Amino acid sequence: MNYLTTIFLIGLLIFIHELGHLLAARLVGIPIARFSIGFGPVLWRVKRGATEYCWSLVPLGGYVLPQLEDEAAFFNIPPARRIVMWLGGPAANFVAAFLCIALLQGMHHGWSLTSLFVAPGVELLRVSRDFLAALPSILMHPSRLSGVVGIVAAGGSVMADGIQAALRFALLLNVNLAIFNLLPMPPLDGGKIVAALLEKLHPKFVVAHQVMALAGLAVLLGLMVYTTVLDMIRLA
């Protein structure tokens, strides 16, 4: 049961991330045709207004698809507006992390303005700083990485320790998801932002989007396979 709860939590954090993209897109006037949790064949869908909301077969991420005639129309959207849309996902995870800390602070120190608004901001900065400080070491030692299988296994143990342990776990996952997506590698949000900034230097950099995205996708798929194998070896 705890493992199912962890899988549900991961799906919830992905939903929060993609919802951030959706809200940011609407904020800057980018129409969205599809909001999907997961990739691949659609298992369930419902349409609200111009947007189709989907649950897809492979729940290892999600996406928002702008409602545009073709790829050229997407690149006609000013880079600044696209950057806001891409920042929306990580920002939503940071907000979710802030709320997790606020709940923990309230449980430990009482429900005051300081515990709900000041302390969570300070703690979020500390957790983000610690993750960024550890990131170079993790990247230099790939054997320390963990994939979805490892996260579910760890979460299954954590969930048994109660609501506060679950909130701390959700806090770390939110921060990890936000910062990981801000890394400057397509097709992550950070890579898309870098590509959009290059466009501002010279319009010809538009052609770099596809090349960078394909190369980055190959790296991410390889990393996913690698971490899954590592997780299975650890569990065995």
Number of C-alpha atoms within 10 A of each C-alpha: 9 15 18 12 15 23 19 13 18 22 18 14 20 23 22 21 28 25 22 23 26 25 17 23 23 13 14 14 13 20 17 19 16 20 23 23 26 21 16 13 11 15 11 11 13 11 12 7 7 11 18 16 18 21 19 19 14 14 16 13 17 21 19 22 15 19 15 13 8 9 9 10 11 15 15 8 12 12 18 14 17 21 21 17 24 25 23 25 26 26 21 23 28 23 19 19 28 24 19 23 26 25 19 21 20 18 12 11 12 13 13 12 11 15 20 20 15 12 17 22 18 12 16 22 15 12 16 17 12 11 17 15 11 11 15 10 11 14 11 9 10 13 12 11 15 19 17 15 17 19 17 20 16 15 23 19 14 20 19 13 10 9 12 17 16 21 19 17 20 23 24 18 18 27 24 21 18 25 20 18 22 21 16 16 22 25 22 18 25 22 21 24 25 17 24 24 15 17 19 14 9 10 11 10 14 16 11 13 19 13 12 16 18 13 13 18 16 12 14 16 10 12 16 15 12 16 20 18 16 20 20 12 9 10 10 6
